């Protein structure tokens, strides 16, 4: 497979085009709720794109809910059991995937009730958020953003990967988070998110993104 051709685009135009594509998306498993991944390292800011698409869907009359994976981090006592900078823990153990299946993906399966918990844990306060459940109407879309999403076997109906080159990732990641960079190198080797995602967005220069969809 040759290199992917990327076209220059603005963030506003990208949000509009993705929203238009999602209007016709039908889950293969018969669920009435399409589930979308916005995958990328924190420095790539995939959440910004998820919120942009949410707004573009809103003006088109479609309900959606943005869910940040960082709202499902494990408690610090579990997450940091092997230290604050353990790469293996970050890669495999920081996110409460069981809670994501139970509180987000399970309710959006065919036959589910659409009642989703938007977040569970506040990592800054290290306590439960106690957020209320949100009921997505049939046809409403769940837009999840976060890092390392495409290695979890979550049932996404469409995936968007926001890519940073290794140099840009290092430049854009705060120095005290550089210890996480080997996890993203491993993710690239093992999962190839740029090659497996349905939509690829390159954001090395955040003012001038490019995409292939």
N, C-alpha and C positions, 0 to 999 in steps of 0.2 A: 504493500500500500504506500503510495507516494505521500508527500507532505500535503496537509490540508490547506486549501486556498481560503484565505481570510479576506473579508471586505471591510473597509473602513465604514464606521457608522457612528452616530451620536447615541448617547445613553437614552435620550427621549425616544428616538426612532426605534431603538432596540426594544425598549419597554413596550411600545405600541405593536411592533411586529410579533413579539412573543405573546402578548395578550391576544392578538388576532388568531395566532396559531392555537392557543389554548381553548378558544371558544368552541372549536370543533373536536377537541380531544375526547375520546371515549375510552375508558379503561377496558383492558382486555378481559379482566376477571368479572365483569358485570357490575362492578361497584358504580354507584351514581356520583361518586366524588373523585375526580382526578387528583392524583398526588404528584407533585412536581418537586424535583430536587434542584436547589441552587447551591452547587458544591464549590468549595474553594477555601484556601487558607484564610485565616482572619485578615491578613494583609490585603487580600484580593477583594474584600468587602462584598461577598456574595449577598449578604443581607440587604445592601442598598438596592441591588437589582431586583431582589424579591419584592421589596416594598414598592419599587417603581412599577413592577408588573401588577401588583395588587391594585395600585391606583388606576392604572390603565384599564384593568378589568372593571373596576368600580364605575368608571365613566361609561363603560359599555353595558352596564346593567347586570354584571355577574358578581356574585358573592365570592369572596376568597378569604382565607385566613393564613397569615404569615406565622410560622412556627420556627423559632430559632433553636437549633440543637443545643446551644449553650444554656438554655433553660432546663436542660435535662442532664446537667453534670451530676456526678455522684457527690456525696458529702466529702468534705476535705479529708476526714479520717480514713476514707476508703481510697479516694483519688490520689492522695499524697502519701500513701502508706510506705512507699519506697523512696520518698524524698520529693522535693518540689521540682526537680528537673530530671525525672526518670523518663527517658524517651519511650521505653517499652510500655510503661503505664499510660503515657499520653496516647500512644497509638492504639492500645487495646482496652484500656480500663477507665478512662476518664468519663466516658459518656454512658449513661444508664440506658442501654439499648432495650433492656426488658421493659422499662417504663415507657419508652417510645412506642414499642409494640403494643403495650397494654392501653396507653392513654391517647395515642394518636392514630396508629395504623389499624389497630383492631376495630375501633368504632367506625372506620371508613371502609371496612370490607363490605362486600355484597351481603346484605342482610343486617348490617350494623345500624346503629341509631344516629350516627353523625355527630355524637356528643364528644367533643375533643377538649383535652386539657392543653391550653397553649403553652404553659410552662409549669415546672414542678419545683425547681430548686434555685435559690438565689445564691450564686457562688460567692458574692461579696460578703453577704451577711451569714452565709453558711447555714441557711435554714430554709424550710419550705416556703414557697411563695404564697400559698393558699389562694391562688388565682381561681376564679370561677370557670366552670366549663363553658364552652361555646358550642352551640349546635349549628353545624353547617347544613343549609338546606340542600336537598338533592340538586346536583349540578354545581354546587359550590366547590371551589378548588382549594386544596391544601398546599401551600407554598412553603416548603421547608428549606432553610438555609443553614450551612455550617460546613466544617471541615471533614474530610475523610468519609463522606456520606456514601460513596458508591462502592465501598467494600463491605457493606453491612447486610446486603441482600434485602434491603427494604423494597417494598413493592411500588417503586416509582413508575408512573406512566410516561413521564418525560423527564430527562435530566439535562441540566445546564451546568457546564463546568467553567468557572471563571479562572483563567490561567494566568499565572505570572511565571516568567522565566526564572531560572535559579538566581540570576543576578538581581532581578527586580524583587524577587521574594525576600532576598537578604536585605536589600536596601529599604524595603517598605516594612519589614518586621522590626519592631522595637528591639533594641540590643538585649534587653533582659529576657526576650523570648527567643533569641537565636538558638537556644538549646532545643527548640522544637523542630528546627529545620531538617534534621535527619529523618524525622517521622514523615515529612512530606516527600523527601527523596525516596524513601521506602514505598510510600503510597504510589508514587509515579512508576516505580519498577514493578510493583506487584499488581496494581489495578489498572494502570494506564488510563486515568480519567479523561485525558484529552482525546484519547482514541475511542473510548467507549461511550462518552456522553453523546446525547442526541444533538446538543447545541454546544458549540465551543465559543467562548468569548475570551479574547486576549486583552489584558488590561495593563501591560507593562507601563504604558503612558496613560494614566487615568483620564487625561483630557481627550485622548484619541483612541477609543477602543476599536477593536476589529472583531468580526465574528464570522462563523460559518454555521449555518443552520439548515 
